[in-house]
Amino acid sequence: MGHAGAAAAAVRYLRSAGSAPAAQPVEALPRPELRCVTDDERAPVDQGEFRRVLGAFATGVTVITAPAAGSEPGPAGFACQSFSALSLDPPLVVFMVGRTSTTWPRIARAGVFCVNVLGAHQGELCRGFAISGTDKFAGVPYDASPVSGSPRLTGATAWVDCTIHAVHTGGDHLIVVGRVDGLGTEDADAAPLLFHRGRFLRP
């Protein structure tokens, strides 16, 4: 029959069968146990070469923020390139964070976070959130995101308010899945902040 004939037959069948039944909810798989990468799993790839080659992939830049939890002295936040949309139904996003991050435990304790998508004019703001051991929010204007109360940075081009949905292991990083509870744009036409080969791209 060939591919074209099979496709046409499938279309005819679906039309004759009427509408398909409503999709059933998909149950999440059990979360795998968090563990470190063992020596026998390490690929023979030089880390410097890995960074050089992967640096050819340009990314947007975000700042992940969370409100103070418990006795925390203030909100938490860090600059993050490894952010992406994950699912439309349900609405999920994902970001990756190093297992040695000192900011991640504070976000985990909060249980919520806000993704602030940075514009091209916010390179210095990004650098501030990429440094450890400082008050990253000093002099940084923000308000509270509407659902989680996480810092929503003034001037960010978009924001995504989330609840932590799942955390998975990914080598020396953690893969954090967030359920989207609210989102919006401040300036949909603003140029994005892009990172490529170790530096910001100028628009």
BALOBA-1460 file (C-alpha; in Angstrom, 3 decimals):
// residues 203
<rec num="1" residu="m" x="0.000" y="0.000" z="0.000"/>
<rec num="2" residu="g" x="2.907" y="2.360" z="0.705"/>
<rec num="3" residu="h" x="3.175" y="5.155" z="3.250"/>
<rec num="4" residu="a" x="0.765" y="7.503" z="1.458"/>
<rec num="5" residu="g" x="-1.877" y="4.789" z="1.129"/>
<rec num="6" residu="a" x="-1.515" y="3.746" z="4.753"/>
<rec num="7" residu="a" x="-1.880" y="7.342" z="5.901"/>
<rec num="8" residu="a" x="-4.999" y="7.836" z="3.797"/>
<rec num="9" residu="a" x="-6.489" y="4.612" z="5.163"/>
<rec num="10" residu="a" x="-5.784" y="5.739" z="8.713"/>
<rec num="11" residu="v" x="-7.534" y="9.054" z="8.083"/>
<rec num="12" residu="r" x="-10.570" y="7.275" z="6.652"/>
<rec num="13" residu="y" x="-10.702" y="4.966" z="9.656"/>
<rec num="14" residu="l" x="-10.512" y="7.804" z="12.168"/>
<rec num="15" residu="r" x="-13.262" y="9.700" z="10.379"/>
<rec num="16" residu="s" x="-15.529" y="6.653" z="10.334"/>
<rec num="17" residu="a" x="-14.822" y="5.868" z="13.992"/>
<rec num="18" residu="g" x="-15.896" y="9.314" z="15.146"/>
<rec num="19" residu="s" x="-14.122" y="11.375" z="17.736"/>
<rec num="20" residu="a" x="-11.476" y="9.706" z="19.853"/>
<rec num="21" residu="p" x="-12.137" y="9.178" z="23.561"/>
<rec num="22" residu="a" x="-10.857" y="11.814" z="25.915"/>
<rec num="23" residu="a" x="-7.246" y="11.343" z="26.875"/>
<rec num="24" residu="q" x="-6.710" y="9.834" z="30.297"/>
<rec num="25" residu="p" x="-4.409" y="11.529" z="32.805"/>
<rec num="26" residu="v" x="-0.875" y="10.222" z="32.644"/>
<rec num="27" residu="e" x="0.549" y="9.153" z="35.978"/>
<rec num="28" residu="a" x="4.051" y="10.380" z="36.703"/>
<rec num="29" residu="l" x="6.735" y="7.714" z="36.959"/>
<rec num="30" residu="p" x="8.267" y="7.135" z="40.383"/>
<rec num="31" residu="r" x="11.089" y="9.558" z="41.064"/>
<rec num="32" residu="p" x="14.453" y="7.813" z="40.694"/>
<rec num="33" residu="e" x="16.770" y="7.756" z="43.645"/>
<rec num="34" residu="l" x="19.195" y="10.673" z="43.562"/>
<rec num="35" residu="r" x="22.759" y="9.451" z="43.158"/>
<rec num="36" residu="c" x="26.160" y="10.525" z="41.911"/>
<rec num="37" residu="v" x="27.685" y="9.425" z="38.621"/>
<rec num="38" residu="t" x="29.961" y="6.429" z="39.150"/>
<rec num="39" residu="d" x="33.398" y="6.068" z="37.571"/>
<rec num="40" residu="d" x="32.249" y="3.408" z="35.107"/>
<rec num="41" residu="e" x="29.602" y="5.839" z="33.769"/>
<rec num="42" residu="r" x="32.034" y="8.629" z="32.947"/>
<rec num="43" residu="a" x="32.443" y="9.149" z="29.212"/>
<rec num="44" residu="p" x="35.985" y="9.800" z="27.885"/>
<rec num="45" residu="v" x="35.182" y="13.422" z="26.985"/>
<rec num="46" residu="d" x="37.407" y="16.293" z="28.079"/>
<rec num="47" residu="q" x="35.388" y="18.762" z="30.150"/>
<rec num="48" residu="g" x="36.982" y="21.765" z="28.468"/>
<rec num="49" residu="e" x="36.120" y="20.392" z="25.032"/>
<rec num="50" residu="f" x="32.603" y="19.611" z="26.238"/>
<rec num="51" residu="r" x="32.116" y="23.235" z="27.297"/>
<rec num="52" residu="r" x="33.656" y="24.560" z="24.071"/>
<rec num="53" residu="v" x="31.452" y="22.515" z="21.772"/>
<rec num="54" residu="l" x="28.240" y="22.978" z="23.755"/>
<rec num="55" residu="g" x="28.995" y="26.701" z="23.894"/>
<rec num="56" residu="a" x="28.044" y="26.833" z="20.224"/>
<rec num="57" residu="f" x="24.422" y="26.507" z="21.330"/>
<rec num="58" residu="a" x="23.091" y="29.980" z="22.148"/>
<rec num="59" residu="t" x="20.680" y="30.160" z="25.078"/>
<rec num="60" residu="g" x="18.437" y="32.659" z="26.722"/>
<rec num="61" residu="v" x="19.197" y="33.692" z="30.291"/>
<rec num="62" residu="t" x="16.926" y="33.612" z="33.329"/>
<rec num="63" residu="v" x="17.114" y="34.292" z="37.035"/>
<rec num="64" residu="i" x="15.360" y="31.712" z="39.210"/>
<rec num="65" residu="t" x="14.070" y="33.262" z="42.436"/>
<rec num="66" residu="a" x="12.249" y="32.012" z="45.519"/>
<rec num="67" residu="p" x="10.844" y="33.701" z="48.627"/>
<rec num="68" residu="a" x="12.489" y="33.358" z="52.014"/>
<rec num="69" residu="a" x="11.460" y="30.126" z="53.740"/>
<rec num="70" residu="g" x="11.396" y="29.669" z="57.501"/>
<rec num="71" residu="s" x="14.275" y="31.496" z="59.126"/>
<rec num="72" residu="e" x="15.990" y="32.380" z="55.841"/>
<rec num="73" residu="p" x="17.386" y="35.937" z="55.939"/>
<rec num="74" residu="g" x="15.899" y="36.880" z="52.581"/>
<rec num="75" residu="p" x="14.870" y="35.618" z="49.156"/>
<rec num="76" residu="a" x="17.051" y="33.298" z="47.081"/>
<rec num="77" residu="g" x="18.053" y="33.519" z="43.448"/>
<rec num="78" residu="f" x="20.607" y="32.435" z="40.864"/>
<rec num="79" residu="a" x="21.319" y="33.012" z="37.175"/>
<rec num="80" residu="c" x="20.300" y="30.064" z="35.005"/>
<rec num="81" residu="q" x="20.802" y="29.309" z="31.310"/>
<rec num="82" residu="s" x="19.468" y="25.756" z="31.413"/>
<rec num="83" residu="f" x="15.750" y="26.562" z="31.406"/>
<rec num="84" residu="s" x="13.094" y="25.284" z="29.023"/>
<rec num="85" residu="a" x="9.402" y="24.694" z="28.552"/>
<rec num="86" residu="l" x="8.649" y="21.016" z="29.145"/>
<rec num="87" residu="s" x="4.929" y="20.306" z="28.773"/>
<rec num="88" residu="l" x="1.818" y="22.121" z="27.593"/>
<rec num="89" residu="d" x="-0.736" y="19.848" z="29.270"/>
<rec num="90" residu="p" x="-0.130" y="20.061" z="32.153"/>
<rec num="91" residu="p" x="1.925" y="23.249" z="31.907"/>
<rec num="92" residu="l" x="5.422" y="22.341" z="33.099"/>
<rec num="93" residu="v" x="8.824" y="23.977" z="32.826"/>
<rec num="94" residu="v" x="12.254" y="22.659" z="33.728"/>
<rec num="95" residu="f" x="15.592" y="24.047" z="34.839"/>
<rec num="96" residu="m" x="18.891" y="22.440" z="35.801"/>
<rec num="97" residu="v" x="20.991" y="23.391" z="38.808"/>
<rec num="98" residu="g" x="24.361" y="22.113" z="40.017"/>
<rec num="99" residu="r" x="24.226" y="19.659" z="42.892"/>
<rec num="100" residu="t" x="26.768" y="21.773" z="44.774"/>
<rec num="101" residu="s" x="24.674" y="24.947" z="44.502"/>
<rec num="102" residu="t" x="24.189" y="26.700" z="47.835"/>
<rec num="103" residu="t" x="21.092" y="28.493" z="46.520"/>
<rec num="104" residu="w" x="19.183" y="25.387" z="45.454"/>
<rec num="105" residu="p" x="18.508" y="24.083" z="49.001"/>
<rec num="106" residu="r" x="16.866" y="27.404" z="49.839"/>
<rec num="107" residu="i" x="14.631" y="27.183" z="46.757"/>
<rec num="108" residu="a" x="13.820" y="23.563" z="47.599"/>
<rec num="109" residu="r" x="12.772" y="24.562" z="51.121"/>
<rec num="110" residu="a" x="10.506" y="27.263" z="49.692"/>
<rec num="111" residu="g" x="8.875" y="24.702" z="47.388"/>
<rec num="112" residu="v" x="8.125" y="27.398" z="44.806"/>
<rec num="113" residu="f" x="10.053" y="29.588" z="42.376"/>
<rec num="114" residu="c" x="9.701" y="32.264" z="39.722"/>
<rec num="115" residu="v" x="11.563" y="32.218" z="36.413"/>
<rec num="116" residu="n" x="12.554" y="35.742" z="35.379"/>
<rec num="117" residu="v" x="13.393" y="35.888" z="31.659"/>
<rec num="118" residu="l" x="16.045" y="38.575" z="31.194"/>
<rec num="119" residu="g" x="16.175" y="41.172" z="28.441"/>
<rec num="120" residu="a" x="19.229" y="42.294" z="26.497"/>
<rec num="121" residu="h" x="19.664" y="45.278" z="28.830"/>
<rec num="122" residu="q" x="20.073" y="43.101" z="31.943"/>
<rec num="123" residu="g" x="23.572" y="41.662" z="31.518"/>
<rec num="124" residu="e" x="24.885" y="43.291" z="34.702"/>
<rec num="125" residu="l" x="21.879" y="42.031" z="36.664"/>
<rec num="126" residu="c" x="22.637" y="38.512" z="35.433"/>
<rec num="127" residu="r" x="26.276" y="38.797" z="36.521"/>
<rec num="128" residu="g" x="25.146" y="39.808" z="39.995"/>
<rec num="129" residu="f" x="23.023" y="36.697" z="40.356"/>
<rec num="130" residu="a" x="25.846" y="34.486" z="39.050"/>
<rec num="131" residu="i" x="28.129" y="35.347" z="41.987"/>
<rec num="132" residu="s" x="28.030" y="33.296" z="45.185"/>
<rec num="133" residu="g" x="28.399" y="34.626" z="48.699"/>
<rec num="134" residu="t" x="26.878" y="38.059" z="48.130"/>
<rec num="135" residu="d" x="23.507" y="39.703" z="48.764"/>
<rec num="136" residu="k" x="22.246" y="39.248" z="45.235"/>
<rec num="137" residu="f" x="19.116" y="41.323" z="45.831"/>
<rec num="138" residu="a" x="20.921" y="44.411" z="47.171"/>
<rec num="139" residu="g" x="19.739" y="47.374" z="45.117"/>
<rec num="140" residu="v" x="17.655" y="45.146" z="42.821"/>
<rec num="141" residu="p" x="14.036" y="46.317" z="42.461"/>
<rec num="142" residu="y" x="11.381" y="43.602" z="42.453"/>
<rec num="143" residu="d" x="7.858" y="42.821" z="43.562"/>
<rec num="144" residu="a" x="6.189" y="39.587" z="44.637"/>
<rec num="145" residu="s" x="4.904" y="37.250" z="41.945"/>
<rec num="146" residu="p" x="1.144" y="36.782" z="42.320"/>
<rec num="147" residu="v" x="0.965" y="33.094" z="43.268"/>
<rec num="148" residu="s" x="4.192" y="32.029" z="44.982"/>
<rec num="149" residu="g" x="5.352" y="35.397" z="46.251"/>
<rec num="150" residu="s" x="8.770" y="34.816" z="44.681"/>
<rec num="151" residu="p" x="10.715" y="37.915" z="43.612"/>
<rec num="152" residu="r" x="9.617" y="39.147" z="40.196"/>
<rec num="153" residu="l" x="12.512" y="41.257" z="38.966"/>
<rec num="154" residu="t" x="11.715" y="44.681" z="37.580"/>
<rec num="155" residu="g" x="12.584" y="44.932" z="33.896"/>
<rec num="156" residu="a" x="12.478" y="41.210" z="33.146"/>
<rec num="157" residu="t" x="10.760" y="40.573" z="29.834"/>
<rec num="158" residu="a" x="8.650" y="37.687" z="31.154"/>
<rec num="159" residu="w" x="7.997" y="35.741" z="34.349"/>
<rec num="160" residu="v" x="6.757" y="32.237" z="35.123"/>
<rec num="161" residu="d" x="5.446" y="31.484" z="38.636"/>
<rec num="162" residu="c" x="5.834" y="27.818" z="39.637"/>
<rec num="163" residu="t" x="5.471" y="25.152" z="42.288"/>
<rec num="164" residu="i" x="8.177" y="22.473" z="42.417"/>
<rec num="165" residu="h" x="6.621" y="19.396" z="40.781"/>
<rec num="166" residu="a" x="9.511" y="16.909" z="40.717"/>
<rec num="167" residu="v" x="13.290" y="16.726" z="41.054"/>
<rec num="168" residu="h" x="15.408" y="14.194" z="39.155"/>
<rec num="169" residu="t" x="19.110" y="13.462" z="39.085"/>
<rec num="170" residu="g" x="21.192" y="14.339" z="36.044"/>
<rec num="171" residu="g" x="24.859" y="13.604" z="36.670"/>
<rec num="172" residu="d" x="26.388" y="16.533" z="38.545"/>
<rec num="173" residu="h" x="23.145" y="18.514" z="38.177"/>
<rec num="174" residu="l" x="19.556" y="18.230" z="39.362"/>
<rec num="175" residu="i" x="16.641" y="18.467" z="36.943"/>
<rec num="176" residu="v" x="13.894" y="20.531" z="38.555"/>
<rec num="177" residu="v" x="10.398" y="20.344" z="37.074"/>
<rec num="178" residu="g" x="7.988" y="23.133" z="37.937"/>
<rec num="179" residu="r" x="4.211" y="23.260" z="37.578"/>
<rec num="180" residu="v" x="3.218" y="26.631" z="36.155"/>
<rec num="181" residu="d" x="0.708" y="28.492" z="38.339"/>
<rec num="182" residu="g" x="0.916" y="31.900" z="36.663"/>
<rec num="183" residu="l" x="2.892" y="33.725" z="33.997"/>
<rec num="184" residu="g" x="3.063" y="36.926" z="32.011"/>
<rec num="185" residu="t" x="5.162" y="39.266" z="29.887"/>
<rec num="186" residu="e" x="6.236" y="42.807" z="30.667"/>
<rec num="187" residu="d" x="7.545" y="43.708" z="27.209"/>
<rec num="188" residu="a" x="6.864" y="41.055" z="24.591"/>
<rec num="189" residu="d" x="8.863" y="42.955" z="21.942"/>
<rec num="190" residu="a" x="12.003" y="43.432" z="24.048"/>
<rec num="191" residu="a" x="15.216" y="41.831" z="22.776"/>
<rec num="192" residu="p" x="16.290" y="38.829" z="24.870"/>
<rec num="193" residu="l" x="19.569" y="38.431" z="26.730"/>
<rec num="194" residu="l" x="21.460" y="35.691" z="24.884"/>
<rec num="195" residu="f" x="24.559" y="33.783" z="25.973"/>
<rec num="196" residu="h" x="26.906" y="32.256" z="23.401"/>
<rec num="197" residu="r" x="30.466" y="30.908" z="23.649"/>
<rec num="198" residu="g" x="30.997" y="32.262" z="27.137"/>
<rec num="199" residu="r" x="29.697" y="35.795" z="26.629"/>
<rec num="200" residu="f" x="26.529" y="37.790" z="26.104"/>
<rec num="201" residu="l" x="25.460" y="38.476" z="22.536"/>
<rec num="202" residu="r" x="24.717" y="42.083" z="21.698"/>
<rec num="203" residu="p" x="21.424" y="42.706" z="19.849"/>
